[in-house]
Amino acid sequence: MGDDDRHGRGSVKPKRADARRNEAALLDAAATVFVTSGVEAPIRDIAAEAGVGTATIYRHFPTRADLIIAVYRHQVEALAEAGPELLANSATPHVALRDWMDRFVDFLVTKQGLATVLQSEDPCFDPLHAYFLERLEPVCAQLLAAAVDSGEILPGQNALELMRGAGGLCAGGGRPGYDARRLVGLLIAGLRRVD
């Protein structure tokens, strides 16, 4: 018997591919409901959006805090993975940056649905902002560096400043006629090198 087995820490069995897909679909559904109805939306609404029973949600996420944290982390991971994929498959690095920033805006809009709870006194949410920066700032920096290297944008850009700038533009959303995506698009267009 190995040391891990004696201490009850045997290897964790990875989730099957279908279980991972089902969990991802459930988290996407929860994010959609959070945007439209807030994080206090009834679990039955999330279950209906996901096409599952409420027991399935509680089996995966015993508390609302567990679900909120999982939604946040799921969206951060999707955004982190999208950067290199866009860079590899886009016509230019600037296009990859623009498309990634569109996804970043989508994330920020969803995050605003989580804002109240993320700013609460509950310590379980404290590590999420650091996680957000740790995962996304390097991706944004990679996209900026590629666009600089290709000669498409001016050098000297700072990923954290760009992300904060986009966040500031998204904070004004929710009003009729206010289009954060368009404004962030103007911000990204403004990085272009003009010769």
Buried (B, 14 or more C-beta within 10 A) or exposed (E): EEEEEEEEEEEEEEEEEEEEEBBEBBBBBBBBBBBEBEBEBEBEBBBBBBEBEBEBBBEBBEEBBBBBBBBBBBBBBBBBEBBBEBBEEBEBBBBBBBBBBBBBBBBBBBBBBBEEBBEEEEEEBEEBEEBBBEBBBEBBBBBBBBBBEEEBBEEEBEBEEBBEBBBBBBEEBEEEEEEBBEBBBEBBEEBEEEE
